[in-house]
Amino acid sequence: MDANQIIIEPVLTEKTNDMRTGSVKKYVFKVDPRANKIQIRDAVEKIFNVKTTKCSVVTVKAKPRTTRTKTKWIRGEKGSWKKAIVTLSEGDKINELEGA
């Protein structure tokens, strides 16, 4: 897999913004479900030109969803996805995600 296929998008929430503050910066990405930790670390290093120290991977379970139509309720699920939390070396940061 190519590095651009592994990293799908960054996860930007209040909680992930708090993880980026301080001397040790952690970034959260939505990644391809087939990718492993080594592939994710290499992809982040290649795309953003930084040095990673740690990578944690979590599979987020599907959440139930209900939609109402004119005649009935439709029950379904929002799909599951894979989340990677990447810790960078001290002093490194990803300028594209900092908003500056």
N, C-alpha and C positions, 0 to 999 in steps of 0.2 A: 504494500500500500504506500501511496505517496503521502508526504507530510501534510499536504493541504487536504487530503481526504480523511486523515485521522482526526484533526481538529475541526469540528463543525462550527462552533461559535463559542464566544465567552459567555459566562453566566454573570450578569450584572444585576445584583440586588443589594440591599442595604447590608446584609450580612457579609457578602463577598467584598463589598467596599471596605468594611471594617477589617477584613483579613489582609487587605493590601496596605494598611497603615503600619508604621513601626519599622524597625530595622530589618526584620525578616519578613519578606513579602510572599504571600500565598495567592495564587490565581486559580480560578475555577473555570473549567471548560466543559462544554458538552462534546463528547467524543464518539467516534464510531464504536458500536458495541463489540466488534471483532478485535479491536486494538487492545494490546496488553501494556503494562507499565513501561517497559523498555521502549516500545514504539512511541508511546505518548511523550516520554522524556526527550527522545531524539527529535521528535517533530517540533516540540516547543523550542528546543535549542536551535534547530535549523531555521524555523520561521522567524523567531523574534531575536535571535542572536544573543542569547543569555546563557548562563550556566545554572543548571538545576541541581538541587541536592536531594530532593525527595519527591515522590509521586504516590498519592493515594488514589484508589479507584473505588467508586461506589456505583452499584446498579440501583437506580431509582425505580421503584415498583410503579406499575400502572395505577392510576386513580380512577375510581368510578365516576361517571358523568351521566346526567339525565337531561334530556332535551324534550321540551313540550311542543307538539305539533297541534294542528286544529282538532284532530280526532283522538290522539293518544299520547302517552309518554313513551319515549324511546330511551332505553337504558343501554349504556355502552361503557367503554373504557378509554381513557387517554393513555396512549402508549407508554411503555417503559423506555428508559434511556440510560445511558452511561455517563457518569460524572467523574471528572478527574480533578484532584486538588494538587497543584504543582507548587512546591516550595523552591524559591530561587536562592542563590547564594547571597550573602550579605552584601549590600551595596548595589546589586543588580535590580533593575525594574523594567517593565514593559511600557515604554512611552506611549504606544498606541492605545493602551487601555487606561492610562492615568487621566485622560481628559485634559491634558495640558498641551 
